[in-house]
């Protein structure tokens, strides 16, 4: 968190140069149909170098004119200003992080649950990777402690115990709960996950100053008004996301890129009557199953007319057994995730309920 000068690069021995070719293949050399890292294939790559050698400049092929293109799936794009950093970072950290994929799974599963419950994208768990390498005992020179590197004032604000008789910042569950709340607070300020990562490391005040100096809220425009450690922190997060997820996502895009991509998804789903602001203020969640629009709107306190505007052909698509990109306001995402199973159960019960008999009445007390 703010004030820390910890680097995972100094934490991990720099002995992985030989790994760069295999990792570049795994992360960026797969076909256009899939960027998923396969651990078994990774092992095979180590013994079949001749068949896995790729151009280390393969990143560049992901761009057209060096710019973000909303007409393409963002999974296959990396901001050109991050390319050289990501290449170097993965070449140094790749093997250690790939091992973490296995031994860190229990922590990642816990992160996914708590972050989602607090309305934070589960991919923000990779911030803990670059903060501490999932080390609960790590202490920075500035006094940040634990897997999320929480400062003492943050711990006190959220009622975590600190001191020689016990420091709850080292508790994975409790510290993740606090980190989730901090991340949500920062997102409410900046509406941009890259700026959230920057503010988590360097402080919200520094990010606001950088925005003012650059006259821009785009991280790639304002980054040089931030300390080097902070701007590199953001790029480490992007690199770690690419390694673990096999590509980019909502948390590796600027707010403008996010809005452009959401607009594209909306158009693909046949939603063409939404404004840019409506697109930016909503989130899409892939769902399948016989969800009922009435149950959803009642559970989330959403106006039915607005729901229908956001979600044309909703029940028809689900009834055909297809996946639907449910669109709901950003501030309803956490509530939906927490009630998701309950909503589905009530929807199915309503579907299976016998139809009311004509002329039947319900007694009222």
C-alpha positions as CSV (number, residue, x, y, z in Angstrom):
1,X,0.0,0.0,0.0
2,X,1.1,3.7,0.0
3,X,4.7,4.3,1.0
4,X,5.9,0.8,0.3
5,X,9.1,0.3,-1.7
6,X,8.9,-3.5,-2.0
7,X,9.6,-5.2,-5.3
8,X,8.8,-8.8,-6.0
9,X,11.8,-8.8,-8.4
10,X,14.1,-8.4,-5.5
11,X,12.2,-11.1,-3.6
12,X,12.6,-13.7,-6.4
13,X,16.1,-14.8,-7.5
14,X,16.9,-13.6,-11.0
15,X,17.7,-17.0,-12.4
16,X,15.0,-17.5,-15.0
17,X,16.4,-16.1,-18.2
18,X,16.4,-19.5,-19.8
19,X,12.7,-19.6,-19.2
20,X,11.8,-16.7,-21.5
21,X,11.3,-18.6,-24.7
22,X,9.0,-21.1,-23.2
23,X,7.0,-18.5,-21.3
24,X,6.6,-16.2,-24.3
25,X,5.2,-19.2,-26.2
26,X,2.8,-20.1,-23.3
27,X,1.5,-16.6,-22.8
28,X,1.5,-15.1,-26.3
29,X,2.3,-17.7,-28.9
30,X,-0.9,-19.7,-28.7
31,X,-3.5,-19.7,-31.5
32,X,-6.1,-16.9,-31.8
33,X,-8.6,-19.3,-30.4
34,X,-7.0,-19.7,-27.0
35,X,-4.5,-18.1,-24.7
36,X,-5.0,-20.6,-21.8
37,X,-1.9,-21.8,-20.1
38,X,-1.8,-25.6,-19.8
39,X,0.6,-26.8,-17.1
40,X,1.1,-30.1,-18.8
41,X,2.0,-28.4,-22.1
42,X,4.3,-26.1,-20.1
43,X,6.2,-29.1,-18.9
44,X,6.4,-30.5,-22.4
45,X,7.7,-27.2,-23.7
46,X,10.7,-27.5,-21.4
47,X,11.8,-30.7,-23.1
48,X,10.9,-29.8,-26.7
49,X,12.6,-26.5,-27.2
50,X,12.9,-26.9,-30.9
51,X,9.2,-27.1,-31.4
52,X,8.3,-24.2,-29.1
53,X,10.7,-21.4,-30.1
54,X,8.9,-18.2,-30.9
55,X,9.9,-14.7,-31.9
56,X,10.3,-12.8,-28.6
57,X,8.8,-9.8,-30.3
58,X,5.5,-11.7,-30.8
59,X,3.8,-9.1,-28.6
60,X,4.0,-6.5,-31.4
61,X,1.7,-8.7,-33.7
62,X,-1.1,-8.0,-31.3
63,X,-1.5,-4.4,-32.4
64,X,-2.7,-2.5,-35.4
65,X,-0.9,0.8,-35.8
66,X,0.2,0.6,-32.2
67,X,-3.2,1.5,-30.8
68,X,-6.0,-0.2,-28.8
69,X,-8.6,-1.5,-31.3
70,X,-12.1,-2.0,-29.7
71,X,-13.2,-4.0,-32.7
72,X,-10.9,-6.8,-31.5
73,X,-11.3,-8.9,-28.4
74,X,-9.2,-7.3,-25.7
75,X,-7.9,-10.7,-24.8
76,X,-5.5,-10.5,-27.7
77,X,-4.2,-7.0,-27.1
78,X,-1.6,-5.5,-24.8
79,X,-1.0,-1.7,-24.7
80,X,2.1,-1.1,-26.8
81,X,3.5,1.1,-24.0
82,X,3.6,-2.0,-21.7
83,X,5.1,-4.5,-24.2
84,X,8.8,-4.2,-23.3
85,X,8.2,-4.1,-19.6
86,X,5.9,-7.2,-19.7
87,X,8.3,-9.2,-21.8
88,X,11.2,-8.5,-19.4
89,X,9.1,-9.1,-16.3
90,X,7.8,-12.4,-17.5
91,X,11.3,-13.5,-18.5
92,X,12.5,-12.9,-14.9
93,X,9.4,-13.9,-12.9
94,X,7.7,-16.5,-15.1
95,X,8.9,-19.8,-13.6
96,X,8.3,-18.6,-10.0
97,X,4.9,-17.3,-10.8
98,X,4.0,-20.5,-12.8
99,X,4.9,-22.5,-9.7
100,X,2.7,-20.2,-7.6
101,X,-0.2,-21.2,-9.9
102,X,-0.2,-24.5,-8.1
103,X,0.8,-23.9,-4.5
104,X,-1.1,-20.7,-4.3
105,X,-4.5,-22.1,-5.5
106,X,-6.1,-22.2,-2.0
107,X,-5.2,-18.6,-1.5
108,X,-6.5,-17.6,-5.0
109,X,-9.8,-19.5,-4.4
110,X,-10.3,-17.6,-1.1
111,X,-9.4,-14.3,-2.8
112,X,-12.0,-14.9,-5.6
113,X,-14.7,-15.4,-3.0
114,X,-14.0,-12.4,-0.8
115,X,-13.3,-10.0,-3.7
116,X,-16.5,-11.0,-5.5
117,X,-18.5,-10.6,-2.3
118,X,-17.2,-7.0,-2.0
119,X,-17.9,-6.1,-5.6
120,X,-14.3,-6.2,-6.7
121,X,-13.2,-8.2,-9.8
122,X,-11.5,-11.4,-8.7
123,X,-8.6,-10.6,-11.1
124,X,-7.5,-8.0,-8.6
125,X,-6.1,-10.9,-6.6
126,X,-3.0,-10.5,-8.7
127,X,-2.3,-7.2,-6.8
128,X,-1.5,-9.4,-3.8
129,X,1.0,-11.4,-5.9
130,X,3.0,-8.3,-6.8
131,X,2.6,-6.8,-3.3
132,X,3.9,-9.7,-1.4
133,X,4.3,-12.8,-3.5
134,X,1.6,-14.2,-1.2
135,X,3.8,-13.9,1.8
136,X,1.9,-13.3,5.1
137,X,5.0,-12.4,7.1
138,X,6.4,-9.8,4.7
139,X,7.2,-6.4,6.3
140,X,8.2,-3.4,4.2
141,X,10.6,-0.6,5.4
142,X,7.6,1.7,5.7
143,X,5.7,-0.7,8.0
144,X,3.3,-2.3,5.5
145,X,2.6,-5.9,6.5
146,X,1.1,-9.1,5.1
147,X,-0.1,-10.5,1.8
148,X,-1.8,-7.2,0.9
149,X,0.9,-5.0,2.5
150,X,-1.5,-3.0,4.6
151,X,-0.2,0.1,6.4
152,X,-0.9,0.5,10.2
153,X,-3.4,3.4,9.7
154,X,-5.4,1.3,7.2
155,X,-5.5,-1.6,9.7
156,X,-6.8,0.6,12.5
157,X,-9.4,2.2,10.3
158,X,-10.9,-1.3,9.6
159,X,-10.4,-2.5,13.1
160,X,-7.5,-4.9,12.5
161,X,-5.3,-5.6,15.5
162,X,-1.6,-4.7,15.1
163,X,1.3,-4.7,17.5
164,X,3.7,-7.1,19.2
165,X,0.8,-9.2,20.6
166,X,-0.5,-10.1,17.2
167,X,-0.9,-8.5,13.8
168,X,-4.1,-9.4,11.9
169,X,-2.7,-8.0,8.7
170,X,-0.9,-11.3,8.4
171,X,-4.3,-13.1,8.4
172,X,-5.1,-13.9,4.8
173,X,-8.9,-13.8,5.3
174,X,-9.1,-10.6,7.4
175,X,-6.5,-8.7,5.3
176,X,-8.3,-9.7,2.1
177,X,-11.6,-8.3,3.5
178,X,-9.8,-5.0,4.3
179,X,-8.0,-4.9,0.9
180,X,-11.3,-5.5,-0.9
181,X,-12.9,-2.5,0.9
182,X,-9.9,-0.3,0.1
183,X,-10.0,-1.4,-3.6
184,X,-13.7,-0.6,-3.8
185,X,-13.1,2.8,-2.2
186,X,-10.4,3.6,-4.7
187,X,-12.5,2.5,-7.6
188,X,-15.4,4.7,-6.5
189,X,-12.9,7.6,-6.7
190,X,-11.2,6.9,-10.0
191,X,-13.6,4.5,-11.9
192,X,-10.5,2.9,-13.5
193,X,-8.8,-0.3,-12.2
194,X,-5.3,0.7,-13.5
195,X,-5.6,3.9,-11.5
196,X,-6.7,1.9,-8.5
197,X,-3.5,-0.2,-8.7
198,X,-1.5,3.0,-8.9
199,X,-3.3,4.6,-6.0
200,X,-3.0,1.4,-3.9
201,X,0.8,1.6,-4.3
202,X,1.5,5.4,-4.3
203,X,-1.6,6.9,-2.7
204,X,-4.8,8.4,-4.0
205,X,-3.4,11.9,-3.6
206,X,-0.5,11.3,-5.9
207,X,-2.8,9.9,-8.6
208,X,-5.0,12.9,-8.3
209,X,-2.0,15.2,-8.7
210,X,-0.8,13.2,-11.8
211,X,-4.3,13.5,-13.3
212,X,-4.2,17.2,-12.8
213,X,-0.7,17.6,-14.2
214,X,-1.3,15.4,-17.3
215,X,-4.8,16.8,-17.8
216,X,-5.9,13.2,-18.4
217,X,-7.3,10.3,-16.5
218,X,-5.6,7.8,-18.9
219,X,-2.9,5.9,-17.0
220,X,-0.7,5.8,-20.1
221,X,-0.8,9.6,-20.4
222,X,-0.3,10.4,-16.7
223,X,2.2,7.6,-15.7
224,X,5.3,9.8,-15.9
225,X,3.9,12.1,-13.3
226,X,3.9,9.2,-10.9
227,X,6.9,7.7,-9.1
228,X,8.7,5.1,-11.1
229,X,7.9,2.4,-8.5
230,X,4.2,3.2,-8.9
231,X,4.0,3.2,-12.6
232,X,6.0,0.0,-12.7
233,X,3.6,-1.5,-10.1
234,X,0.8,-1.1,-12.6
235,X,2.8,-2.7,-15.4
236,X,3.7,-5.6,-13.0
237,X,0.0,-6.1,-12.3
238,X,-0.7,-6.2,-16.1
239,X,2.1,-8.7,-16.7
240,X,1.0,-10.9,-13.8
241,X,-2.6,-10.8,-15.1
242,X,-1.4,-11.8,-18.6
243,X,0.6,-14.7,-17.2
244,X,-2.1,-16.2,-15.0
245,X,-5.1,-15.4,-17.2
246,X,-3.4,-15.9,-20.6
247,X,-4.5,-12.4,-21.7
248,X,-5.9,-9.1,-20.6
249,X,-9.3,-8.2,-19.1
250,X,-11.4,-5.5,-17.6
251,X,-8.8,-4.8,-14.9
252,X,-6.0,-4.3,-17.4
253,X,-7.8,-1.6,-19.4
254,X,-8.2,2.1,-18.9
255,X,-11.7,3.5,-18.3
256,X,-11.9,4.7,-21.9
257,X,-10.8,1.2,-23.3
258,X,-13.4,-0.4,-21.0
259,X,-16.2,1.8,-22.3
260,X,-15.2,1.1,-25.9
261,X,-15.1,-2.7,-25.2
262,X,-18.5,-2.6,-23.4
263,X,-20.0,-0.8,-26.3
264,X,-18.7,-3.4,-28.7
265,X,-20.2,-6.2,-26.5
266,X,-23.5,-4.4,-26.3
267,X,-23.6,-4.1,-30.1
268,X,-22.8,-7.8,-30.5
269,X,-25.7,-8.6,-28.1
270,X,-28.0,-6.4,-30.1
271,X,-28.1,-3.6,-27.6
272,X,-27.7,-0.4,-29.7
273,X,-29.9,2.1,-27.8
274,X,-27.6,2.7,-24.8
275,X,-25.5,5.8,-24.4
276,X,-21.8,5.8,-23.7
277,X,-22.5,6.7,-20.1
278,X,-25.0,3.9,-19.7
279,X,-22.5,1.4,-21.1
280,X,-19.8,2.7,-18.7
281,X,-22.2,2.6,-15.7
282,X,-23.2,-1.0,-16.2
283,X,-21.4,-4.4,-16.1
284,X,-22.1,-7.5,-18.1
285,X,-22.1,-11.0,-16.4
286,X,-22.3,-14.2,-18.4
287,X,-25.1,-16.4,-17.0
288,X,-27.0,-19.5,-18.1
289,X,-30.0,-21.2,-16.7
290,X,-33.7,-20.3,-16.4
291,X,-33.4,-17.0,-14.6
292,X,-36.6,-14.9,-14.4
293,X,-36.4,-11.2,-15.1
294,X,-39.0,-10.4,-12.4
295,X,-37.1,-12.3,-9.7
296,X,-33.9,-10.5,-10.7
297,X,-35.4,-7.0,-10.6
298,X,-37.2,-7.7,-7.3
299,X,-34.0,-9.1,-5.7
300,X,-31.7,-6.3,-7.0
301,X,-34.3,-3.4,-6.7
302,X,-34.0,-2.6,-10.4
303,X,-36.8,-1.0,-12.4
304,X,-38.2,-3.5,-14.9
305,X,-38.3,-1.0,-17.8
306,X,-34.6,-0.3,-17.2
307,X,-33.8,-4.0,-17.0
308,X,-35.6,-4.7,-20.3
309,X,-33.7,-1.8,-21.9
310,X,-30.4,-3.3,-20.8
311,X,-31.3,-6.9,-21.6
312,X,-33.4,-7.4,-24.7
313,X,-34.5,-11.0,-25.5
314,X,-33.3,-12.0,-22.0
315,X,-35.6,-14.9,-21.1
316,X,-36.0,-16.1,-24.7
317,X,-32.2,-16.5,-25.0
318,X,-31.9,-18.4,-21.8
319,X,-34.9,-20.6,-22.6
320,X,-33.0,-21.6,-25.8
321,X,-30.2,-22.9,-23.5
322,X,-27.8,-20.2,-24.5
323,X,-25.5,-18.1,-22.4
324,X,-26.6,-14.5,-21.9
325,X,-24.5,-11.4,-21.1
326,X,-26.7,-10.0,-18.3
327,X,-26.3,-6.2,-18.0
328,X,-26.9,-4.6,-14.6
329,X,-25.7,-1.3,-12.9
330,X,-22.2,-1.4,-11.5
331,X,-23.5,-0.9,-8.0
332,X,-25.7,-4.0,-8.2
333,X,-22.9,-6.5,-9.2
334,X,-21.9,-7.4,-5.7
335,X,-25.6,-7.9,-4.7
336,X,-26.2,-10.1,-7.7
337,X,-23.2,-12.2,-7.0
338,X,-24.2,-12.8,-3.4
339,X,-27.8,-13.7,-4.3
340,X,-27.1,-15.4,-7.6
341,X,-28.0,-19.0,-6.5
342,X,-31.0,-17.8,-4.5
343,X,-32.3,-15.9,-7.6
344,X,-31.9,-18.9,-9.8
345,X,-33.6,-21.2,-7.3
346,X,-36.6,-18.8,-7.0
347,X,-36.7,-18.5,-10.8
348,X,-36.8,-22.3,-11.3
349,X,-39.5,-22.7,-8.6
350,X,-41.6,-20.1,-10.4
351,X,-41.1,-21.8,-13.7
352,X,-42.2,-25.2,-12.2
353,X,-45.1,-23.8,-10.3
354,X,-48.5,-25.0,-11.6
355,X,-50.4,-22.3,-13.5
356,X,-53.2,-20.4,-11.7
357,X,-56.7,-21.7,-12.5
358,X,-58.9,-19.2,-14.3
359,X,-61.2,-17.4,-11.9
360,X,-59.2,-18.5,-8.9
361,X,-58.8,-16.1,-6.0
362,X,-56.4,-15.8,-3.2
363,X,-57.8,-15.4,0.3
364,X,-56.6,-12.3,2.1
365,X,-56.5,-11.9,5.8
